[in-house]
């Protein structure tokens, strides 16, 4: 098996840049970013290196970046999305409200907040929320109730499984919603020999399940029998 040696952050952005729609466009259009402790040395370097293959946009605060990503996904009828990266601590928690909005509206957005050092030697670091009672907890655990899929990347090889899982959630018509990949800051810069096949372009085809004929007939019967039927048709109809 042929491999390529990359840092985990370089591998993440390279993989995201080749995840395609059926129309031949990137599913993740680009990355909104505010850099600081937790994401500047790893993801910052990787995004600089990949350039226009996965564009980076600088926001003014984390919450509005995430809301912009949500608006993009909604305008694109969930067929494309954006990623958002922040520093650890307040930068990450600023995105929790936006994550909740995306969750309740089943809209895809990829949140990549910086996380603690996996090796735990620098503890705490600037802006990191201190918790001396549980070494497995960080500020990013706030995302767990308001995302569809949560993972903490503590090893560079975790990308081989967590990234496909993340995109599978974001492209699923029923389970669609926000994803949080809390990315340990030392792991972002850790090198690993990734299989070259991992970076081959992949087309994500969004399923369109047919409605149950019996349910359709039942609803049609109710409409026919109603004196003044009212149909409330929301996002599901638009996405379909």
JOQUI-V492653 format. One record per run of one state. SS is the DSSP state (H for helix, E for strand, C for the rest). FROM is the first residue (numbers start at 1). TO is the last residue. If there is no record, write none. Layout:
SS:FROM:TO  SS:FROM:TO
This chain:
C:1:2  E:3:7  H:8:16  C:17:18  E:19:20  C:21:25  E:26:26  C:27:27  E:28:33  C:34:39  H:40:54  E:55:58  C:59:61  H:62:75  C:76:80  E:81:86  C:87:89  H:90:93  C:94:95  H:96:104  C:105:109  E:110:115  C:116:138  H:139:146  C:147:148  E:149:153  C:154:155  H:156:170  C:171:178  E:179:184  H:185:188  C:189:190  E:191:195  H:196:199  C:200:201  E:202:203  C:204:212  H:213:225  C:226:234  H:235:239  C:240:240
